[in-house]
Amino acid sequence: MFNPFVDNLSDLSDQDLDTSIRELSKKYLQAQRLGNNHVLTQLQTFITMYRDEQKYRYIKNKGSDNSDMNSLINIE
């Protein structure tokens, strides 16, 4: 997903990413109480982008952790 108003998410630290998701979620709840559907759609788009970045990092880190598995399996 791409939005021209969002900078490169890969530049953010994991902590900054978590903080941004929390702040956006709070804003989403506030907009939901006000009933502003246009803002809800935009906020949901941003939240999805940030969560996708989190998932990408998790998968990337999980894949690099499995490199030790090759040395454990010895087939002769």
PEDA-V692540 format. One record per pair of residues at least 12 apart in sequence whose C-alpha atoms are under 10 Angstrom apart, sorted by the first residue. I is the first residue (numbers start at 0). J is the second residue. D is the distance in whole Angstrom. If there is no record, write none. Layout:
i: [I | I]
j: [J | J]
d: [D | D]
This chain:
i: [0 | 0 | 0 | 0 | 0 | 0 | 0 | 1 | 1 | 1 | 2 | 2 | 2 | 4 | 5 | 5 | 5 | 8 | 8 | 8 | 8 | 8 | 9 | 9 | 9 | 9 | 9 | 11 | 13 | 13 | 13 | 16 | 16 | 16 | 16 | 17 | 17 | 17 | 19 | 19 | 19 | 19 | 20 | 20 | 20 | 20 | 20 | 20 | 20 | 21 | 22 | 23 | 23 | 23 | 23 | 23 | 24 | 24 | 24 | 24 | 26 | 26 | 26 | 27 | 27 | 27 | 27 | 27 | 27 | 28 | 30]
j: [44 | 45 | 47 | 48 | 49 | 51 | 52 | 44 | 45 | 48 | 44 | 45 | 48 | 45 | 45 | 48 | 49 | 48 | 49 | 51 | 52 | 53 | 49 | 52 | 53 | 55 | 56 | 52 | 52 | 53 | 56 | 49 | 50 | 52 | 53 | 49 | 50 | 53 | 45 | 46 | 49 | 50 | 45 | 46 | 47 | 48 | 49 | 50 | 53 | 46 | 46 | 42 | 43 | 45 | 46 | 49 | 42 | 43 | 45 | 46 | 38 | 39 | 42 | 39 | 40 | 41 | 42 | 43 | 46 | 42 | 42]
d: [8 | 9 | 8 | 6 | 10 | 9 | 10 | 9 | 9 | 8 | 9 | 8 | 9 | 10 | 8 | 9 | 10 | 9 | 7 | 10 | 7 | 9 | 10 | 7 | 10 | 10 | 9 | 10 | 10 | 8 | 9 | 7 | 8 | 8 | 8 | 9 | 9 | 8 | 10 | 8 | 8 | 10 | 9 | 6 | 9 | 10 | 7 | 7 | 10 | 9 | 10 | 7 | 8 | 8 | 6 | 10 | 8 | 8 | 10 | 7 | 9 | 9 | 8 | 6 | 9 | 9 | 6 | 7 | 9 | 10 | 9]
